[in-house]
Structures are given as structure tokens and as C-alpha cells.
Amino acid sequence: MRKAFTLVEVLVVIAILGILTALCMTGCEMPATKATPVATTGVKKVTAKVNTQSNGLTVEQENVKRRIEQENTPGSTKHLYIVSAYSGEIILYSPVKGKVTSSGKRLTPYEVAAGSFGYGQYSTANDGIPVNIGGTNQLTSEVLQDDGTYGSSTEYLYWWDLNDVFHQQYVTGGMIVHISDQPQEFGTVTLRMKN
């Protein structure tokens, strides 16, 4: 003959099953719904198919690659023109040995995490990219750019001309900077640096 379960025994079994179910659900991740982003105007996000060229690069990738290669060609010459935004006249022309560089470009990052890599109270290997500064490994969130530098562009520009003379030009309102790998014909030039 089977023994009947008491009410207490049934409640204990139900409680245990409830706890086990809750534990199982805690460890399970529910699949996230992939909702399409919608603007406040009701417009939905769209995507585009970008075709690549025969070399496997997009046109944009090809442009960036060619610019980096051209700007870093040893022995190359560039031509810098500063144009007045008001009159269209060339305010300054200078041949450039190599390339023109912005003042914000650096060989080291602007910021690192507090403390040195592996030693800092708040630093872990997941806090950034290791970089050696002054013989100490630090972490930075900055990414080394394609040209091997850190930082941003403009405030002032600097370059060396073909005679190895250093030049520095602050870019202010009313100036348009034009740089070319070939000399350009613009007409009158107010200031011309000698070649």
C-alpha cells in the first residue's frame, strides 16, 4: 500500500522545485530581441551594400591607403598654399620636404590610466592598450593611428622646406590651407618661400 504524502511534504517538494527552477533561470540568458533602431520621426535604420574593387578594398579604403603611402614616401615633395578666404589670393606658398604635420600629432598618447600596467590600483589588462612611456608600461585608451602617431590634427601646421628650413603656421579664420604633391598655378603669391 502506498503512503500518502502529507501537506508539509508536498509543500517542501514544491519549494525545492521552485528554488531549482529559479537557479536554472538565473544562469540562462534569454536571447536578445534585435529591434531595428527607429528615429523619433519614425524613420528606421537602413544599411547599404558596399561593393569592393578587384583588389578587395572599397574606394574609401583605397583613398586612405594611397594617402598614407604617398604622405610617407621618403624624399617626396609637397606644395603648401595658404589661400585668403576673403580674396582668393595666395597669402603664402612653400615647398615642403616630406609632409606637413599638425601640432596635435604625437609619438605618445595624451592620456594613460592611473598607475602603471599591472601595478596600478585601478588598472587591469582590460583597461586599455599597453604603451611604454619613460621605461614604464602604461595603459591608454588611445589607438595608434595608421601613420604611427597619436593625437589629432590642426591648431598649427609645421614643416621643413627643401632647404631644411623649419616653418610653423597657425591656422586661423580667413585661411584656406591647400597641400598638393604637384605645384599649382594660382596667380599672384604674396609670400613665397624660396626653394
N, C-alpha and C positions, 0 to 999 in steps of 0.2 A: 504494500500500500504506500502511495506517495504522500509525503509530508507536505502540508500546505505552508506556503510562505507567510510569515507574519507581515503586518503592515510596515513594521520597522525595517525588516529585511528588504522589502520591495523598495522602500524609500532610499535605503543605503545603496542598492544597485542602481537606481535612477540617478542618484547624486554622483556616483562613481562614473557612470556613463556620460553624464553632463560635464564632469571635470575633464575626462579624456577627450571628449569632442572639442571642448574649449582649447585644450592644449594642442590638439591637431590643427585647429583653425588658426591658432596663433602662429604656427610655423609655416603655414601655407600662404603664398602670395596670390592674391586674386589678379587675374590678368587685367592690365590697364586698358581702358577703352581708348581708342585712338580717334579722338574727336578732331575734326578739321577746324583750325582756328578761324574765327569769324570776327570781322571788324565791327565796331559799334554801328556802322552804316548797313550791316548785313552782308557785306562783301566777303566771300570766302577766299581763303588762300588757294593759289594755283601754283603749279610747278611747270617748268618748261624742260623739254628735252634738248640738251646741248650736244651737238654733233662735234666730233673731233676731226682734225685734219688727218692726212695719211700718216703723219708722224706720231699720232696718238695724243697730241696736245690740242686744247681749244685755242682759238685765235688769241684770247686774253692771255693764256699761259705762254703762248709763243711770243707775244709782245713783251711780257715781263722778263722772260728768259733772254731774249735778244738785248733788251735794255741793260740788264745786269752784265751780260757778256761784253757788250760794247763799252759800257762805262768803266769796265775793269780790264780793258785791253792795254797791256804795257806799251808805252810810247805813243799812245793816241793823243790827238789834239782836239780840243773843243773850242767853240767860239761863243763868248758870253756877250749878250747885248742887254742893256737896260734901256727900256723904252719909256718915254713920258706918256702916262695915261691921258694927259691933257692935250698934248700937241702931236703925239705920234712920232716925235723926233727921237733919235738915238742919243741918250744922255751919256752913255759910256759904252765903249767896246773894249774887250780884252780877249786875246787868245789865251787858252787855258791848257796847261800841261796836265794831262790825265783827265781830271774831272773836277767839277765844282762840288763843294761839300757844305752841308748845312751845319750851323753851330751846335745844334742839338744832338748830333751824332757822336757816339761814344764807343770806346772799346770795352767798357764795363757797364753793367746795368745801373740805373739811377737808384734802385732800392733793393735791399736784401731783407730776409726775415730776421727777427730779433735773435741774436745768438748765432753761433757758428753751427754748421751742418753736423748733426749728431750730438752736439753738446748743448744747444740752446734749450731753455726751459719749454719754449713753445714750438720748437722746430722738430719736424719729423721728415722722413724721406718723401712723404706725400705733400709737403708744404710748398714745393717748388722745384726748380731746376738747379742742380749743383753748379756753382761757379767759384773759381778760386780768385780771391781778392787779397792781395798782400800776403800770400802764402797760407791763407786760411780758407778752408772750404765754407762757403756760404750758400744760402738758398735764395733764389729770386723767382718772381712770377713773370719776369720779362723773358721773351723769347728772342734768341739770337736771330737777327734778320738775315735775309738771303745774301746781303753784301758783307756779312761777317761783323756787323756793328749792332749796337743797341741805340735806343733813343729815337727822336723824332726830327722832322725837317723844319727848316727856316727859322728865323729871327734875324740872323745874318748869314751871309754866304762867305766862304773863303776859298781861295785857290792860289796856285802858283802859275805865273805866265811862262812863256817859252824861255825866258832868261832866268828862270828860277826866282823871280821876284814875288814875294808874298803880297796878296791883296785880300782885303776884307771889306764887304759891302753890307750895310744894314738895309734890309728891305722894308721900306716904309710906304705909306699911302702915295698914290700917284706914280708908282713904278710898276712896270711890267718886265719881268725877267724872261729872257729868251735864250736858250742854250741849244746849239746845233753842233753836229760833227763836221759841218761844212760851212765856210764863210757865206754870209748872206749879204745881199745888196739892199740897203735900207736908205741910201741917200746920205745926207749930212750927218756926221757924227760929232757931237760936242766935245767929248773927251775920248781920245784914242790912246790906249796903252801901246807902247812900242813893242814890236815883235822881237 
